[in-house]
Amino acid sequence: MPRQERMTPVDTAWLRMDRPNNLMQILGVMLFDGDLDYDRLRGIIEQRMLAYDRFRQLVQRDGAGYRWVDDPDFDLDQHLRRAVLPGRGDKAELERFVADLASTALHPARPLWEMHLVDTQMGGQALIVRFHHSIADGIALVSVVLSMADDTLPLPVTNSKRTEDADHPESPFSALWQPMTRAMQNSWELSNSLWGKYIDLLGNPARAMKYARVGGGMTAEVAKLALMPNDSTTRFKGNPSSVKRVAWSEQIPLPEVKAVGKVLDASVNDLLLSSVAGALRAYLADCGDPTDHVEIRALVPVNLRQPDDMGKLGNRFGMVTLELPVGIANPLARLYETRRRMQALKQSYQPVLSLGLLGAAGLGPKMVQEEMLDFLANKATAVMTNVPGPQQAIELAGARLRQPFFWVPQSGNIGMGVSILSYNQQVQFGLITDKKMVPDPERIVSRFAQEFEKLMMLVLMEPWELLNDPDLIAAHHACYQAPTA
C-alpha cells in the first residue's frame, strides 16, 4: 500500500489558506549564464530532490484532516517542463511568464510542485520553481534547491517516519504549545526577558488556556493585536484580484551595503528595509499620493529552525509585524527609525506565538482559521522576506547561476510581497504585486538601489556629527525633503 503520513497542523493551516486571488505557493526564478544540461538537471532532481518523500506525495483529505500519500502515478515529466518565451524573450517577457504562473494554481491531484526550464534571450536560460507552502517554508525549500548545485554535497535527507498510517492525535492545547516549546528550548537567540514572558505563560494555566481557545473565538494574542491600529490607507491596500505582476531589481554590491552600515552603526537588514520604505514612498509620491505620516505594516517571517532541523521539510517559522516608516522623508532619519523598530522587535515573542497559533488554527474549523488570518492580514499591507544565499557563485547542471529571486505568498487580502536575497556578494530585490493595485512593480524595484545610493551619498557628504546623532537627524527632518527619482 502507498505510504501515508498525517499532515502537521501548521502545514495544514498553510494548505487551507489557498484562495483564487492569493495562492499559497513559493515562487522562485534562477537566471543562468548559458544553458543547463537538461538530462543532467533531470538526474540531479531524481537523485537529490526526490530523495525527500514529500516531492513524490500528493494530498488526500479524510475525516480527520489531510494526509501526504505516495502518488502511484508519479511522473517527473509532469513536474519538470520546458518552455520558450514568446516575442523577444527578454526580461519583460520573462516577468510576464512568471506572473502568469503566480496566478495559476498547482495541480491538486499531483505532488504540489513544478519547475519550468525557460529559453530566454537574456544570455542564458531561466529555471522557474513553484512549491506549495504546505510542503515547507522558504528557508527549507531554498536549501533543497541550492543543495542540487554542482560540486555541492546534498543535504542529509530527513523524511518523516514511514508508516501506512502515522497518526498522532493532538489536543488544541498541545498543538499550540508543543512547537513553541521546541523552538524556545533550542533557540540561543532568545533574550532573558523573552524566556521570562514564556515561563510566565506556562506557569499561569488560566492565561495559557486563553491562548489555547481557538475554535470559540479570538486567542489572547489576536485580542492583543486587535488593539493595533490599521496601517495607512494607500493604493497598496484593497481587495486583490487573481492577476499578479512581478519584477526584480538590479544587483547591489553587498560589501558596499556593509561598509555604509558600519559607518552608520546599522545592520545590513536595517539598510535594506529602510531602502524598501524609501522606494515605496517615492512610488506613492510619483503617483501624486500623500506620503507624510504614512506607515506601511509588513508581516516578516522569522526563521525558527535549529541546527537539528537541517534536511527537514515542513514549516518552522513565526511572524512579526514591522511598520515601515514610509512617511519619513529624510533617508537617515528613516534608517535610524527603522533600526529602532527592528531592535524593539528583537524582544518580541510574536514569532513563537504565531507558530503555535498556526498549529492550533490548522486543527480548528477552516472558517475560524480564515477569520483569524483575515483579521491579521487586514492589519498589514505586505509580506517581506530576507533570505541569505550562498556568497560564492554556484553552478547547476553545468550552467553558472547569475541571479536568483524568489517570492513568498500573501495571505488574506494582502496584495504585495517584497523579497530580499543575497547571493555571491550581491543583494537583489524582488516584488510581486496585484495588477489592480500596482500594475507596474518595476517602477518600485528600480528605486531600491536609488534609495540605498542616497544613504551612501549622505555618508560621503554629511558631517560625521550629523550622521551619528539620530536626535540631530530627527531635528533636521522637518526641514529636509529628500529628492525623489
SULWO-V755901 format. One record per helix or strand of 3 or more residues. SS is the DSSP state (hx for helix, st for strand). FROM is the first residue (numbers start at 1). TO is the last residue. If there is no record, write none. Layout:
BEGIN
[[SS | FROM | TO] [SS | FROM | TO]]
END
This chain:
BEGIN
[[st | 4 | 6] [hx | 9 | 15] [st | 25 | 34] [hx | 38 | 47] [hx | 49 | 51] [hx | 53 | 56] [st | 57 | 62] [st | 65 | 70] [hx | 76 | 78] [st | 80 | 84] [hx | 91 | 102] [st | 113 | 119] [st | 126 | 132] [hx | 138 | 146] [hx | 172 | 186] [hx | 192 | 202] [hx | 205 | 212] [hx | 220 | 226] [st | 244 | 248] [hx | 254 | 264] [hx | 268 | 286] [st | 296 | 303] [hx | 307 | 309] [st | 317 | 324] [hx | 331 | 345] [hx | 350 | 363] [hx | 366 | 378] [st | 382 | 388] [st | 399 | 407] [st | 416 | 423] [st | 426 | 434] [hx | 442 | 461] [hx | 464 | 467] [hx | 470 | 477]]
END
